[in-house]
Amino acid sequence: MNRGGFRGPPGGFAKPENALKRAEELEAVGQQHAALQALHDVITSKRHRTWAKILETIMFKYVDLCVELKKGRYAKDGLIHYRNVCQQVNVASLEEVIKYFIKTSTDRAEAAMASAESHELNSKDLEAVAATPEQLMLGFVSSEKGKDRTDRELVTPWFKFLWETYRTVLDILRNNSRLESLYAMTAGKAFHFCLAYKRTTEFRRLCDTLRNHLANLNKYRDQRDRPDLSLPETQQLYLETRFEQLKTACDLELWQEAFRSVEDIQGLMNLSKKTPKPQLMAVYYARLTRIFAVSNSHLYNGYAWYKLFNLARGFNKNLTPGDVSGMASCVLLAALAIPPYTRAAAAATDAQAEVERDRAARMAAILGFPPDPKRAHGEQLTRTGLLTELQAKGVLNIIPQEVKDIFALLESDFNPLELCARLAPLLEKLPGLTAALSPAAPVEAADMGAYAPALKRCAIIKTLHQLSQVYTVMKMDALAKLIPFASIAELESIMLDAIRHRYLALRIDHRAGTVRFGAAGLESDRMRDHIANMARRLQQAQKLISPAVDPAVEQRRVKLVELAAESAERDNKRALARKEVIEERKEKAERAALAAEQEEADRRLLQQRINDSVEERRREDEMRKREMERIQRELEQREMEEAMALVKAHKGGKAVKLKEGEKLDKEALMREAITGQMKERRELERKVQAQARKADHLERARREEEAPYLLTAYQQRLEADKVRHAKDMEARAREHRAAWEVAVAEKTRLARMRGDEAHFRSAIIARRTEEFEALRAAREERIAEKREMLKQEREFNRKKEYARRIRNEL
């Protein structure tokens, strides 16, 4: 017998409603683990693969139990099976369950944070394995306060579970085209979680997870129900998610991750056929200005400000004149802060130059500049070109006078002796020009003071370049006086950087304390040309000294020279190729070593998690097994009692007699009871059928014949009943009238006896009162006599007991 839908070992719940009822009963008595396991078995069972409303109710209860017990793996397993059930039928149900899962986890985490005193999440890694015994021992013997430890132990597990919830939901929804908005919403909540609690490690992992999901979508295009990245709605959702990712990375100051987010956005924009909304592009370029400013990429920072300024000025009609002036000042200062040389100028080899060209092409694509086949990538984004564009657009007409003066000093005037002295007070005024912009602007404030260090560096380089056109030698002390805002060490560093980028040609003579302009050193082109000219002239002198040369020797020499000329380029290419192969092998070896190390660490972490999972599963299985055995015993006892009661009822109230040593067989009792019931039922059915066959035709004929007579008799009876009813009503009225008249006469007659009746009642009551008092006095006298007799008897017994005790003692 299987009452209540309990899932025994061989089978399962016949109906999901029974599983839900059983889980509620187990939860009511504190058996949450058993209730969770019961619901898990129903959700993962092959019997219930068709969606029904009760399954959604079960999932809500299942989610509550998973959150209560912090069972993230159980929640993920249940949601995956539920997704398979309702994917093609009612995907809205899956959306509601997932939203409820996220809300419940968030509420519990926030409640734990509110109940703790500390409002900071101090755990470095929410995905780290549990603490080792050594760490636990150190925690107990440390000087940490008990309340702080309690808060940490209360808050951290819930936030670990909340982070696991976000990862679980993203993993479940990654290939679901019908729940793309829920996927984007979950990613946004995860970004907000990382930003609110400064979770930099989890944010990096979240970005890698989203990046892997997108890569798998592009790699496996034949998957069922996968999002179609060619649809504009899907592209818009993914772009908005990446823009939110970029914003969070910048707020967390994770600049490398922010740049990777920029590359992700660029890849999605290449897939899209239309340009994103201007509001999103404004956020994009605003974040690019911060990224390039932190990385000291002044050229790309200037172009990012240029794109942001053009976008805001063209599409944002709510900008105030102050906003336009502040942004224009930032654009011009960012352009002036660009050094007059590029990274490509410092390339020592063709390979390095090629790397720099590729880098410039990538940056141009990120900044929204299409490749120009007429110009090289290194020439597409230049300082001169940016300043020319700004002048052509009239930016100089809407900026403050101090910024105009800075532009004139750095771009128009040729006055190396006074340039830095006149520029210094203008740079000191820049922090005072910084002002907050209106809410309509894409950036919060125009921070002009941030460009002062870069402008000082550009001013020093321009001063040195102008001095090199006027002077050949100059004292270091005099040069330091011309540049008041830099020390000699800073000047030397700037000079060396300009020399390395082949922008300046000078030498520093520390013994003489001078700077020599125009000396290119032994590595200059003039020295190489000088050596070549000397070799050519020596060859000419040799011909003059010994003009007679053997023709065969001369022919052999010519061939050798031609062979050397042919092999020189080939050997050079071979050497370069060999160098590249060696570098590539080194990089592969380093990547392989790093990957092996990372793989080993991941393997150890995975093995530790597997071991913990196996141990936890084993404990849960043992506990579940003991609980199931106890419940099974109770059910068997209950079923045995019911079987005995059934057999007893079948035998007419006679109990079942057992021989000595005999055990009850539940199945035998059940078979006996069922056999008796079936035998009685068959006998009764046989008798009923026989009687029915006998009475069927006779009863049918009788009813057919008597039907007319019954109708006639009914009509006659009806008329007779009417007549009899009228006569009865008249007789009843006459009888009632006569009885009333008799009653009135009797009442009048008895009214004269009322006084005698009262006197007689008083006499009876007085006589009975005297009798009662006499009886009560006699009873009290008997009680007193009996009490005295009992008292004398007790006194006699005490004396008798005392005499007996004295005799025993003697």
N, C-alpha and C positions, 0 to 999 in steps of 0.2 A: 504493500500500500504506500502511496506517495502523496501525502497530504501537504497542502500549502505550496506545491510546486517546488519542493526542495530538490536540488540537483545532487543526486547520488553519484557515486563513482562511475557506473556504467554509462549513464545518459546525461541529459541536461534538462534545463527548464523547458517545459512544453510551451509556455506562454511567457513573453517578456514581462507581463504585468505581475506574474508570480515572483519573478526575479527581483523586481523593484520592491514589492511588498516584503520579501524576505530580507533584502538589504536594509530596509527601514527598520525592521524588527531587530536585526543584528546591531545596527547603529544605536538603537534605543537602549540596548544593554551593554554598550561600550565595545562592541566587536567591529570596529571600523575596518580593520584589515580583512576580516572575513567578508564584510559587506562589499568592500572594493573588489575582492577576488570574485565574488558571485556576479557582480555587474560586469567585470572584465570577461568572465567566461561567456556571458550572454552576448556581449558586443563582438567578441572574436569568434563566436560560434558560426559554423557554416549553415546552421539551421535558419538563422535570422539574417538573410542576405537581401530581403526586400524591405524598403523603407516604410515605416509607419510612424504615426505621431507619438506612440508610446516610446519608440526608440529615442526620440529627441528628449523626452522627459527623463529617460534613463541616462542619457548623456549629460544632462544638467546635474543630476545626482552624482554621476561618476566624476564629473569635473570637481564638484564640491569635495568629494572624498579625496581625490588626488591632491587638491590644494591643501586640504586639512592635514594630510599625512606627508605632504611634500614629495609625492611620488611622480617625478617628472617623466621617467621612462614609461610608467603605466599610462600617463596622460597622452604621451606621444603615440604609443601603440594603439590606444583606444581611438584617438582622433584619426589615425591612418585608416583603421578599419571602417570607421564611420564615414570617412571621405569616400571609400570604395562603395559603400552602400548607397549614399545619396548623391553621388557625383552626377549621374545621368537622370535623376528623378527630381530631387528637391535640393539644389545646391544652396538655396537660401537658408535651409536648416543648418547646414554646416557653418555658414557664416554667423548665424546667431550663436551657435555653440562656441565657436572660436572667440567671438566678441565677449561672451560671458566668461570664458576661460581667462582672457586677458584682464577683464575688469575685476574678477575675483582675486587673481594674483596681485594686481596692482593695489587693490583695497587692503589686502592683508599685509603687503609690504609697507604701505603708508601707515597703517595702524601700528605696526611694529616700530616704525621710525618715530611716530608721534608718542608712543609710550616710553621710548628711551630718552634719556637726558641728552646724549650726544646726537647731533644732527649731521654727522659726517660718517660716510661709509669708509672705514679705514682698511678694509681688506684690499690687498694689492691686486689679487687675481681672483675673480669670482668663479673661474673654472678650475682652480687648483684642487688637488686631491685633499682628502681629509688630513688633519694634523697627525703627525707621527707621535708615538708614545713619548719620545724625548721632548717634543714641542709641548705636549700636554703637561709633562712634568715641569718644564720650565715655566709654563703659564701659571701653574699652581703655586710655585715657590717664588714667583716674581713679586715685585712690590706694587704691581698694578692694583688699583682699588677694586673692591668687589663689585661696586655698582657699575664701574666702567666695563668690567669683564662681563657682567650680566647683560649690559646693553649691547655689547658686541655679539655675545652669543644669541641674543634675541633678534637683533636686526640683520646680521650678515646672512644667516640661513634663508631668511625670507627674500632678501635681495638676490641671492644666488638662484633661488627658485624662480623669481621674476625674470632674471636674465635667461634662464633655461627656457622659460615660457616663450619669450620673444624668439629665441633660436628655433624652438620647436615649431612655432606657427609659421615662421619664414620658410623652414624646410618643407612643411606640408603644403604651403601655397605656392611654391616656386614654379611649378609647372601647371598651374590652374588658370586658364584664360578667363574663367567666369568670376574669379575673385581677385582680379588684379588690383582693384581699388582697396580691398582689405589688405593685400600684400603691401601696398604703398603706405597705408595707414599704420600697419604694424612696424614697418621700417622707420616711419616718422616717430612713433612712440619710443622705439629703441634708441634713436638719435637723441630724443629729449631725455631719456633716462641717462645716457652717457654724459650729456651736457650738464644735467642737474646735479649729478653726483661725481663729476670729474673722472669718469671711468675711461682713461686713455687706452689701456690695454684692451678692454672689451670693444672700444670703438674701432680699433685697428682690425680686430677679428671680425667685427660686423661688416666693415668695408670689404674685407677679403671674402666673406661669405656672399655678399651681394655681387661682388665681381665674379665669383665662381658660378653663381646662378646664371648671370648673363652670358658668361662664356659657354656654359652647357646648353643654353637656349640656342646659341649660334652654332654649336657643334652638332647637336642632335635635333635636326629640324623635322624629323619624321615622327616625333613623339605625339601621342594622342593628347588632346586638350591643352597643348602647350600654347603660351601667348604668342601671337603673331606680331613680330616687331615691325612689320611693314605697315601696320594699321596706325593712323595718326593718333588715335586715343591711347593706344598702348605706348607709343613713343612719348607722348606727353606725360603719362604717368611715370615712366622710367626717368625722363628728364627732370621732372619735379623732385623725384626721390634723390637723384644725384645732386641737384642744386641744394637740397636740404642737407645732404651729406657734406657738400663743400662748405656750407655755412657753419655746420657744427664743427668741422675740422678747424676752420679758422678761429672759431670761438674758443676751442680747446688748445689753440696754438700748436697743432700738429701739422707743421707746414709741409713735410714730405707727404703725408697722407692727403693733405689738401691739394697738392700738385697732382697726385695720382687721381684724385677725384676730378680735377680739371681734364686730365687725359680721358677719363671715362666719359665725361660730358662731351668732349670733342668727338669721341668714337660714336656716341649716340647721335650727335648732330650730323655726322657724315652719313648715318643710315637714314636719317629723316630727309624728306623731300622739301620741307618748308622750315623756315627759320622760327625758332621759339619766340614766345611772347617778349616784347620789349622789357617788361618788368623783370622777367627771368634773366635776360641778357644784361640788364643793369646790375643785378645782383652778381652775376658771373664776373663782369669786368671790375666791379668794386672789390670782390674777393681777390681777383688777380693782382690788383694794385697792392694789396697787403702782402700777398705771397712774394711778389717780385721785390717789394721794399725790404722784406725780411732777408731775402737771399742776396741783396745788394746787386740785383740785375737791373741797373738803372735804365738801360736802353728799353727793355721790355716793360719796365714800370712806367716809363714815359708814354709808350704806345698804348698800354692798358688805360692810362688816364685819358689819352687822346680819344680812344674808342668810347670810353664811358662818358666823356664830355659831349661828343657828337650825338650819342644815343639819347642822353638826358635832354639835351637841347632840342633835338628833333622830335621826340615823342612825348616828353613830359611838359604839358602846358601849365602846370601848377608851380613851376620854379619861380622864385622871386629874383629880382635883380641881384640881391646879395648872394644867393645861391650860385647864380651864373658867374658872378665875379670871383667868388671863392674857388669854384671848380676850375675856372680859367687860369687863376693864379697857380693852382696846384699843377695843372697841365704844363704851363710854361716853366715853372721851377723844376718839375720832373725832367723836362727836356733839357734844360740848362745843366742839370746834375749829371747828364750822361757824359762819360769820359770821351775825349776826341779820338780814341782808338778802340779797336774791337779785339775780342779774344782770338779771332782768326789770325791777327797780325803776329801773335806769339807762337804760332804753330811752327815747330822746327822741322817736321817731316810732312810728306804728302798725306800720310795716313792721318796725322793729327788735323791737317787742314780739311780732309774729307769728313772727319768726325765733327769739326766745327761747322761745316756747311750743312750737314744733316741736322745738327742741333738748331741752327738758325732756321732751317726749313720747318722743323717741328714747332718752334716758337712762333713763327709767322702764321702757321695753320691754327695754333691755339688762340692767337690774337685776332683771328678772323681775316687774315690777308691771303687771298688766293695766290698760288704760285704764278710768277710772271716769267714767261720764257725768255723775254728780252733782257732780263737782268738776273744776275746770280743771286742765290739766296742770301749771301752775305751782304749784298748791296741793296736788298729790298727794304730792310729796316735799318736806317742810319740816323745819326743825330742831325745831320744837315738836312736830310729830307723831312724830318719831323718839324724842325724849326721853320723850314720853308712853308710847310703846310699850315702851321699856326699863324704865320704872318699873312698868308693868303686868305685865311678865314677871318682875319680881323680880331684876333685874340688880344693883341696889344691895345686895342681901344677900350677894353672892358675890364682891365686889371688895375690895381692900385698903382700910384706913382712910384712907390718903393720898389715894386717888382719891375716896373719899366726901367728904372735906373739900374737895377741888377742886370737886366737884359742888355742894356746899352754898354755897360762896362765889360761884360763877358763876350759880346758879339761884335760890337761896333768900334769901340775905342782902342787905339794903340798907344798905351801909356804904361809900359811895364814898371816904371819907377813908382807910380802912384796907384796902380790898379788895386792891389790888396789893401792899401791904407784907406782908399775910398770905399772899398767893398765891405770892410769890417763893420762899420756902423750900420750899414743897410742890413747885413745879416743878423745883427743883434736886434733889429726891429721886427724880424720875421715872427718870432713867438708871439709878439703882441698883435700881429695881424690875424692869428688863428681865431676863428669864430665858429660857433655852432651853426649848422645849416638848418633849414626848415624841415619838417617831417616829409615833405614831398621830394627832397633830394635823395639820391641813392646812397649817400654816405652821411654819417652823422655830423662830421666836422671837417673843415679844410685845415689840416695840420701843416702849416707852412714851415714851422720851425724844424720839422723832421728833415728838411732838405738842406739845412745849413751845413752839416759836415761834408756832404757830397759837393755842395757849391764851393766850399773852401778848397777842396781837393782840385776841382776843375780850375778854380782861380789860380792855384799854385802852378798847375801844368801850363796854363795859358801864359802866366808870367814867365816861366822858364823858356817857353817856346819863343816869346817875343824877345827875351834877353839874348837867346841864341842867335837871333837875327841882327843884334846890335853889337854885342860884346863877344870877344874871343876868350878872355880870362876874366874871372870875377872872384873876389874874396868871399869866403863863406860867411864872414861876419856881416859884410855889406848885404849879401843876399838875405840873411836872416832878418836884417832890419827892414828890408822891403816887404817881408812877409811876417807881420806881427802875430798872427794867430796860429803859428806852427813852430815847433821846436826844430833843431837841427836834425835830430834823429828822424822825425817825421818827414822832413824835407828829403833826406837821403832815401828813405823808403819809397817816397813818391817818385824820386828820380830813377831809382832802380826799376820800378815798375814800368815807367815810361820807356826806359831803355830796352827792357825785356820785350815790350810790345813794339819796338822799333819806331817809336814816335819821336824820341829825342836822341841826339848823338852828343854825348858829353862824357867827361871823365872827372872824377873827384880825386884831387891830390891832397891827402890828409897831412902829408909832411909840410907842404907849403900852405895848407889851409885855403886852397883855391878850387874853383870849378872851371874846367876848360871845355868850352863849347866847340862842337864841330869835329872833335877827334873821335874817329870811329873805332880805333883799336885794331888789333891784329885780325879780327874776324870780319872786318868791313870788306865791301866789294872792291874798294880802291886798292887795298893791300893784295887781294887775290889777283886783281888786274895787273898790279905792279910786278908780281912774281911771274905772271904769264908773259908780260912784255920783256922782262929780263931773260927768260928762257928763250924767247924768240930772237932776241938780239945776240945772245951767246951762240945760237945756232947759225945766225948770219955771219958772225965773226969766225966761226969754225970753217965755214965754207970759203971765206976769204983767205984763211991761213992755208988750208989744204984743198985747193979747188979740184985736183985730179982724184976722181972716185971711180972705182971699178964698177962697170955697168951691172954686173951680176949682183954685186953687193948692194948697189943702189936699188935694183929691182927687188931684191930680197927684203931690204929695209922698207920699201914702199908697201910690199905685201904685209909685212909684219905690222906696219902702222895701220893699214886698212883692217887687218884682222883684229888688232887691239881696239880700233874704233868700233868695229862691229860687236866684239864680245863685251866691251865695257858696259854698254847699255843693257845687254842680256844678263851679264853678271850682276849689275845693279838691281835689275828687276828680280833676279833670283834671290838676291840677298834680302831685298824688301819682302818678297813672298815668304822666304824662310823666317824672317823676323815676325811677320804676321802669324805664320803657322805656330811659331814658338809661343807668341803671346796668347794665341787662341787656345793652345794646349794648356798653358798655365792657367788661363781663366777657366777652362773646362775642369782641370784638376781641382782648382779652388772651389768651383761650384759643386763638383762631385763630393769633395770632402765636406763642404758645408751641408750639402743635401744628406750625405750619409750621417753626419752628426745630428742633423735635425731629425732624420728618420729614426735614428737610434733613440733620441730623446722622446719622440712621439711614440715609438714602440714601447719604451719603458712606461710612459704615462698610460698608454692604452692597456698594457698588461696589468698595471696597477689598478686601473678602473675595472678591467675584466675580473680580476681577483676579488676586488671589493664587491662587484656586482654578483659574482658567483656566491660569495660568502653571504651576502644579504639575501640572495634568492634561496640559499639553503636554509637559512634561519626562518625565512618566511614560509618555505615549504613545510618545514617541521612543525611550526606553529599552526599552519593551516591544516596539516595532516592530523595533529592532535585534536584540533577543534572539530574537524569533520568526523573523526572517530567518536568523539563524545556526543555530537549531535546525532550520529547514526545509531549509537546505542540507545539514546533517548527515544528516537523514532521507532526502533525495533521494539522497545519495551511498550511504547504506546500502541503500536500495531498489534502486539501480542495480547494486550489487555482488551483491545477492541475485538480481536478474533475470539477470545474466550467469551466475551459478552455476547457476541453474535451466536456462538455455538450454544451457550446457555439459553438464550432466548429461543433458539430453534428447538431445544429439547424440553421446552415448557417450564423453564425456571430451574431445571435440575443442573447442578454443578458438574463439571467434568471431574471424574475420579481418576487419579493417577496411581499406578502401582509404585511400590518402593523402588527408588532409583530411576524411574522413568522421567524423561524430559519431554517438555511440550515441543511439538513440531508445528510451527506456525503455518507452514504450507499445508500440512495434513489437516489441521483444524479448518483452515480456509476451504480446502477442497471438500471436507465433510459438510461444512455449513452450506457451501454453494451447491453441492450435490443434493442435499435435502431440500433446499429451497427450489431448485430446478425440478425435482421429483414432484413436490407438492404443486408447483405451478402447472406442470404437465397434466397431473391428475385432475386438477380443478378445471383446466381448459377442456379436457376430454369430456367431463360431466356437463359442462356448460354447452359444449357443441351438441352433445346427444340430446339434452333437453330442448335446445333450440330447434333441432331438426324435428322433434316430436310436436312441439307446439306451433311451429311456424305456419303450416297449412291450415290447421284447425282455427287458430286464432285469426288468421287472415279471412277465412270464410265467415266465421262468426261476426267479425267486425263489418264485413260487407253487408250481411243480412240485417244486422241490428241497427245499422246507420239510420234508415228512415224512421223506424220506431222510436229511436232515441230522440230524434228531432221533434216528432209529434208529442212524445212524453214531456219533452222539455217545454214546449209551448203550453201544454195543459198545466204543468207544474207551475209555470210562471203566473198564469192567471189565478190559480188557486192560492198561491202565495200572496198575491196582491189582496185578495178578499180576506184571507185569514189575518193579514197584517192590519187591515183596517179594523176588523172586529177586536183584535187584541189590543189595539191602541184605545178603543172606546172602553173596554172592560178595565184596562189599567187605570184610566182616568177616573172611573167611578170608584174603584177600590182605593185609590189614593185619596179621594175626597172623603170617603167614609172613615178611613184610618185617621185622617187629620181631625175630623170632628170628635172621634173617640178620644184622641190624645188631649184635645183642649178640655173636654169634660173631666177627664182623669186629673189633669193638672189643677182644675178649679177645686175638685174634691179633696185632693191631698194638701192643699195650701193651709187648711185648718190645723194640720198635725205638725207644723214646723216647730212650735214651741215645745210640745211634748218630746219631739225628737232631739232637741238640744239638751233638755233636762236629762233624758235617758243616756245620751252620750257622755255627759259630765259625770254621772254616777258610775258608769262603766270605767271611765279613765281613773277616777279616784280609787275605786276598789283595786284595780290592777296595779296602781302605784303603791298601795300599801302592801300588796302581795310581793311586789318586786323588792321593797325595802326589807321586808322580813327575810326573804331568800338571800339577799346580799349580806345581812348581818349574820345569818347562819353560816354562810360560806366563809366569811372572814374569821369567825370563831373556829371553824374547822381548820383553816390555814394556820392560825396561831397555835392550835394544839399540835398540829403536825410539825410545825417549825420547832416547838419546844421538845417534842419527842426526838427529832433529828439531832437537836443540839445535845441532848443527854446521851444519845447513842454515840456521837462523835467523841464526847468527853470520855465515855467508857472505853471506846476503842483506843484513845490516846493513852489512857492509864494502862490498858492491857498491853499495848506495844511497849510502853516504858518498862513494865514489869518483865516482859520477855527479853528486852535488850539488857536489863540488869542481870537476869539469870545467865544470859550468854556470856556476859563479861566476867561473872564469877566462875 
